[in-house]
Amino acid sequence: MADFGEILRSIGDFGLFQKLILLGLCFPNLVLPFHLASLIFIQSDPERHCNTDWILRAGSNLSSEEQLNLTVPRQEDGTFSRCLMFTPVDWDIDIIREHGLNQTTDCQNGWVYNNIVYEATIVTDFDLVCGKANVVGLAQTVFMAGILLGSLLFGPFAESFGRQRATQIPMVIMLIFTVTTGLSPNFYLYMASQFLVGIAYGGFRINCIVLATEWVGVTKRSYASCLSQTFGGVGQCILAGMIFFIRDWRLAQFVMAVPIAVVTVYIWFIPESARWLLDQGKTEEAKKLILRVAAINKHTVPDTILEKIAEEKVVQKGGILILIRSPVLRKYFLTITLAWFSLNLSYYCLSLNVGNFGLDIFLTQLMFGLTEIPGHILCIFILEYLGRKISLMSTLLSGGFTCFLILAVPQGKVPTGIDLYFFVI
């Protein structure tokens, strides 16, 4: 059996075919950050007061200010309460004006929101305020749990059923439940939809890189992995612009469903990994695919390579047990797992809290995306010239040291634009 690296060199390890498949698999990374839109772009504690239109039955000509004075208690600082109202009564308006109301209760008919940045968010649509304010964090947790489960499910799935199916199925799931999220009539269906979107997100994110890199030669493999992440950084920038112009979270869901639908169509034309086919003993199918790729790259496959491909290969299947049984692989696996855990914990803690930085949220999100782009491009050269080990160690140490610098910033200090720029970098 021919070594797959030798096969790639003979058919072109970074030709037109690899560039097309890389573009097709990287493009969805422009859209994936959009799924954080309904979680990031929210005003967690918008200016509001209880809906007290019940009093209009007693006095329909009340001004807004008088209605609030009669129906909503004031707080110690003199502002109207955000979570309490006076208990509705069946009195004449003159009696209410003369005696006033004293008994308070929680908001009974929803809230009226004022001076909000967005036209509609999950907070305002589902009234996630007062006693329900904490469930906003639950929505973030559910989405991240979906990403975790998707990675765990579609990792082994790709080994058993192929990289092609492991990228196609998540995109179909993502399309269906992105639309379902936008149509959600209540918070429970919203969380269920976001959980399934998270599963698709995690499944596609890991397998699109695997499928792309398995078609690329060793010398250009860093281009494939880093380019896919660069597209994600560009997507972060586009996300800021999209929400700046589309300030309704439901409409944003439908807008992002359009490019996902495009990807869902063309993803079925992206071929399977020939490396996986050969590992599964499907030599004839792999041979046809290799000849097709060689034709696209305008290369001729030597007969000696074709003869080696036709040779039967003993397929050894061990799955994740191979990682556990080997002391060396087990050490590497656990080390990389810990690194990924630490990296994602810090990254998502920052990205999911961009609204708490004290700056314009659109500018903050744009800066997050802009700083990622040169970082990923720089990684291409670092990986090529310094190697994987030094690159991983240096970037993790730099990121950890930067996080420690947060402690040097006084808790009550609102960062300036320059502060934020250097912090994000």
C-alpha positions in Angstrom: 0.0 0.0 0.0 1.4 3.4 -1.0 2.0 6.0 1.7 -0.7 8.7 1.4 1.9 11.5 1.5 3.5 9.9 -1.6 0.1 9.8 -3.3 -0.5 13.5 -2.5 2.9 14.5 -4.0 2.1 12.7 -7.2 -1.4 14.2 -7.6 -0.5 17.7 -6.3 -0.5 18.3 -2.5 -1.8 21.9 -2.8 -3.2 22.3 -6.3 -6.5 23.7 -7.6 -8.5 20.9 -6.0 -7.1 21.5 -2.5 -7.6 25.3 -2.8 -11.3 24.8 -3.9 -12.1 22.3 -1.2 -10.3 24.5 1.4 -12.4 27.5 0.3 -15.6 25.5 0.4 -14.9 24.2 3.9 -13.6 27.5 5.3 -16.5 29.6 4.1 -18.9 28.3 6.8 -16.5 29.6 9.4 -17.6 33.1 8.3 -21.1 32.1 9.5 -20.4 30.1 12.6 -19.7 33.1 14.8 -23.2 34.5 14.0 -24.7 31.8 16.2 -23.4 33.7 19.2 -25.4 36.8 18.1 -28.4 36.0 20.3 -26.1 35.4 23.3 -23.6 38.2 22.9 -25.8 41.1 21.7 -28.2 41.3 24.6 -28.9 44.1 27.1 -28.9 41.9 30.2 -30.5 44.7 32.4 -32.4 47.1 30.0 -34.3 50.1 31.3 -37.8 49.0 32.0 -40.9 49.1 34.2 -43.9 46.9 34.7 -46.7 47.1 32.1 -49.5 48.8 34.1 -52.0 49.4 31.3 -54.7 48.1 33.6 -55.2 51.6 35.0 -56.2 52.9 31.6 -59.5 51.2 32.1 -60.2 53.6 34.9 -58.7 56.6 33.2 -58.0 56.4 29.5 -56.6 59.9 29.2 -53.7 59.5 31.6 -50.3 60.7 30.4 -47.4 58.2 30.6 -45.8 60.1 33.4 -49.0 60.2 35.5 -49.6 56.5 34.8 -46.2 55.6 36.1 -46.6 57.8 39.2 -49.9 56.1 40.1 -49.0 52.5 39.4 -45.2 52.0 39.9 -43.4 52.6 43.2 -40.1 54.5 43.3 -36.8 53.1 44.6 -34.6 54.8 47.1 -32.8 56.7 44.4 -36.0 58.2 43.2 -36.3 56.1 40.0 -39.2 53.9 39.2 -38.9 50.3 40.2 -37.9 47.8 37.5 -39.5 44.8 39.0 -42.4 45.9 41.1 -45.8 47.6 40.6 -48.7 48.6 42.7 -51.4 45.8 43.0 -54.2 46.5 40.5 -57.5 47.6 42.0 -61.0 48.1 40.7 -61.4 51.7 41.7 -62.4 54.9 40.1 -59.5 57.0 38.8 -60.4 59.9 41.2 -60.2 57.6 44.2 -56.8 56.3 43.1 -55.5 59.9 42.6 -56.8 60.9 46.0 -55.7 58.0 48.2 -53.0 56.4 46.1 -51.9 52.8 46.1 -49.6 51.1 48.7 -49.6 47.4 48.2 -46.9 46.2 45.7 -46.6 43.0 43.7 -44.3 41.6 41.0 -45.0 42.5 37.4 -48.2 40.7 36.3 -48.5 41.7 32.6 -44.9 41.9 31.4 -42.6 44.9 31.0 -42.3 48.0 29.0 -38.7 48.5 27.8 -37.1 51.9 27.2 -33.9 53.2 25.7 -32.7 49.7 24.6 -29.9 49.4 22.1 -31.7 46.7 20.1 -35.2 46.4 18.7 -35.6 42.9 20.1 -33.4 40.5 22.1 -34.1 37.2 23.9 -34.2 39.3 27.1 -37.0 41.5 25.9 -38.9 38.9 23.9 -38.9 36.3 26.7 -38.8 38.8 29.6 -35.6 37.4 31.1 -35.4 40.1 33.8 -35.8 40.3 37.5 -36.3 36.8 38.8 -35.4 35.3 35.4 -32.3 37.3 34.8 -30.0 34.4 35.6 -31.3 32.1 32.8 -29.4 34.2 30.2 -26.3 32.6 31.5 -28.1 29.2 31.3 -28.7 29.8 27.6 -25.0 30.3 27.1 -24.3 27.1 29.1 -26.8 25.1 27.0 -25.2 26.3 23.7 -21.7 25.4 24.9 -22.9 22.0 26.2 -24.2 21.4 22.7 -20.8 22.2 21.2 -19.2 19.7 23.6 -21.7 16.9 22.8 -21.4 17.6 19.1 -17.6 17.3 19.3 -17.9 14.0 21.2 -20.6 12.6 18.9 -19.2 13.6 15.5 -15.6 12.8 16.3 -16.2 9.0 16.5 -18.8 9.4 13.8 -16.2 10.7 11.3 -14.0 7.7 12.0 -16.8 5.2 11.4 -18.8 6.9 8.6 -16.3 9.2 7.0 -15.4 12.9 7.1 -17.8 13.7 4.3 -20.9 12.7 6.2 -19.5 14.2 9.4 -19.5 17.6 7.7 -22.8 17.3 5.7 -25.1 16.2 8.5 -24.1 19.0 11.0 -24.8 21.6 8.3 -28.3 20.2 7.7 -29.0 20.2 11.5 -27.6 23.7 11.8 -29.9 25.0 9.0 -33.0 23.4 10.4 -32.5 24.6 14.0 -31.2 28.0 13.1 -34.6 28.7 11.5 -36.3 27.0 14.5 -34.4 29.3 16.9 -35.8 32.4 15.1 -39.3 31.0 15.3 -39.2 30.0 18.9 -42.3 31.1 20.7 -40.8 30.6 24.2 -37.5 30.3 26.0 -37.7 26.6 26.4 -37.9 25.9 22.6 -35.2 28.5 22.1 -32.8 26.7 24.4 -33.6 23.3 22.8 -32.9 24.7 19.4 -29.7 26.4 20.5 -28.6 23.1 22.0 -29.0 21.3 18.7 -27.3 24.2 16.8 -24.5 23.8 19.3 -24.2 20.1 18.5 -24.0 20.9 14.8 -21.5 23.7 15.4 -19.2 21.4 17.4 -19.5 18.5 14.9 -18.8 20.6 11.8 -16.0 22.7 13.3 -13.8 19.8 14.1 -14.5 17.7 11.0 -14.2 20.4 8.4 -10.6 21.0 9.4 -9.9 17.3 9.4 -11.4 16.8 5.9 -9.5 19.8 4.5 -6.1 18.9 6.0 -6.3 15.3 4.9 -6.3 16.4 1.3 -3.3 18.8 1.8 0.3 17.9 1.9 2.4 18.1 5.0 4.3 21.2 3.9 1.0 23.2 3.4 -1.1 21.7 6.2 -0.6 24.7 8.5 -2.2 26.9 5.8 -5.3 24.8 5.8 -5.9 24.8 9.6 -4.9 28.4 10.1 -6.9 29.7 7.2 -10.1 28.1 8.5 -9.6 30.0 11.8 -8.8 33.2 9.9 -12.2 33.0 8.3 -13.7 32.7 11.8 -12.0 36.0 12.7 -13.5 37.7 9.6 -16.8 36.3 10.7 -16.5 37.9 14.1 -16.0 41.3 12.3 -19.0 40.7 10.0 -21.1 39.7 13.1 -20.5 43.2 14.6 -21.7 44.8 11.4 -24.6 42.5 11.0 -26.0 43.2 14.4 -25.3 47.0 14.1 -27.7 47.1 11.1 -30.0 44.2 12.1 -31.0 44.8 15.7 -33.6 42.2 15.9 -32.3 38.8 17.1 -35.0 36.8 15.2 -34.3 38.6 11.9 -30.6 37.9 12.5 -31.3 34.2 12.8 -33.1 34.2 9.4 -30.3 36.3 7.8 -27.7 33.8 8.9 -29.8 30.9 7.7 -29.3 32.1 4.1 -25.6 31.4 3.8 -26.0 28.2 5.9 -28.5 27.1 3.3 -26.0 27.8 0.5 -23.4 25.7 2.3 -25.9 22.9 3.0 -26.4 22.6 -0.8 -22.8 22.6 -2.0 -21.4 20.6 0.9 -22.8 17.5 -0.7 -20.4 18.0 -3.6 -17.3 18.0 -1.5 -15.7 14.6 -1.8 -14.7 12.2 0.9 -11.1 12.0 2.2 -9.2 9.5 0.2 -6.9 8.9 3.2 -10.0 7.7 5.2 -11.2 5.5 2.3 -7.8 3.8 2.1 -7.7 3.3 5.9 -11.1 1.7 5.6 -9.9 -0.7 2.8 -12.1 1.0 0.1 -9.3 1.0 -2.4 -11.4 1.1 -5.6 -13.4 4.1 -4.4 -10.2 5.8 -3.3 -8.4 5.1 -6.6 -11.2 6.7 -8.6 -11.2 9.8 -6.4 -7.4 10.1 -6.5 -7.5 10.0 -10.4 -10.2 12.6 -10.4 -8.2 14.9 -8.1 -5.0 14.4 -10.3 -7.0 15.4 -13.4 -8.2 18.6 -11.6 -4.7 19.4 -10.6 -3.4 18.5 -14.0 -1.1 15.8 -12.8 -0.5 12.3 -14.0 -0.5 9.5 -11.4 2.4 7.1 -12.0 1.5 3.4 -12.6 3.7 2.4 -9.7 1.5 4.5 -7.4 -1.7 3.0 -8.9 -0.4 -0.5 -8.3 0.4 0.3 -4.7 -3.1 1.8 -4.2 -4.6 -1.4 -5.5 -2.8 -3.5 -3.0 -5.0 -4.7 -0.1 -4.3 -3.2 3.3 -4.9 -4.8 6.6 -7.4 -2.4 8.4 -6.7 -2.0 12.1 -9.4 -0.4 14.1 -8.9 0.6 17.7 -10.6 4.0 18.0 -9.7 6.0 21.0 -8.3 2.9 22.7 -5.2 3.4 20.6 -4.6 6.7 22.4 -5.2 5.2 25.8 -3.0 2.1 25.3 0.1 3.9 24.0 2.0 5.7 26.8 3.4 8.3 24.4 0.0 9.0 22.6 -1.8 9.0 26.0 0.6 11.7 27.3 0.2 13.8 24.2 -3.6 13.4 24.2 -4.1 14.4 27.8 -1.7 17.4 27.4 -3.5 18.7 24.3 -6.9 18.1 26.0 -5.9 20.2 29.0 -4.5 22.9 26.7 -7.8 23.0 24.7 -9.8 23.1 27.9 -7.8 26.1 29.2 -7.8 27.9 25.9 -11.6 27.6 25.3 -12.4 28.5 28.9 -10.6 31.8 28.6 -11.6 32.5 25.0 -15.3 32.0 25.5 -15.3 33.8 28.9 -14.0 36.8 27.1 -16.1 36.6 23.9 -19.4 35.9 25.7 -18.8 38.9 28.0 -18.0 41.6 25.4 -21.1 43.5 26.6 -19.5 44.0 30.0 -16.4 45.8 28.9 -17.9 49.3 29.4 -17.4 50.3 25.7 -19.6 50.3 22.7 -20.4 46.7 22.1 -20.2 46.9 18.3 -16.7 48.4 18.5 -15.6 45.8 21.1 -16.9 42.9 19.0 -15.2 44.3 15.9 -11.9 44.6 17.7 -12.2 41.0 18.9 -12.5 39.9 15.2 -9.8 42.2 13.9 -7.2 41.1 16.4 -7.9 37.4 15.6 -7.1 37.8 11.9 -3.4 38.8 12.1 -3.0 36.2 14.9 -4.1 33.3 12.7 -2.1 34.5 9.8 1.0 34.9 12.0 0.4 31.3 13.2 1.0 30.0 9.7 4.6 31.3 9.7 5.2 30.4 13.3 4.1 26.8 12.7 6.3 26.6 9.6 9.5 28.1 11.1 9.3 27.3 14.8 7.3 24.0 14.8 4.2 22.9 16.5 5.6 22.5 20.0 7.2 25.9 20.4 4.2 27.6 18.7 1.8 26.0 21.2 3.9 26.7 24.3 4.6 30.3 23.3 1.0 31.3 22.4 -0.5 29.7 25.5 2.1 31.3 27.8 1.5 34.7 26.1 -2.3 34.3 26.5 -2.1 33.2 30.1 0.2 36.1 31.0 -2.2 38.6 29.3 -5.1 37.2 31.4 -3.0 37.8 34.5 -2.8 41.4 33.5 -6.5 41.8 34.2 -5.7 41.8 37.9 -3.6 44.9 37.4 -6.7 46.9 36.2 -8.7 48.4 39.0 -12.2 46.8 39.3 -14.1 50.1 38.9 -12.0 51.4 36.0 -13.7 51.5 32.6 -11.2 50.6 29.9 -10.5 53.0 27.1 -10.3 51.9 23.4 -6.5 51.7 23.6 -6.6 49.6 26.8 -9.0 47.2 25.1 -6.9 46.9 22.0 -3.8 45.9 23.8 -5.8 43.6 26.1 -7.4 41.7 23.2 -4.1 41.4 21.4 
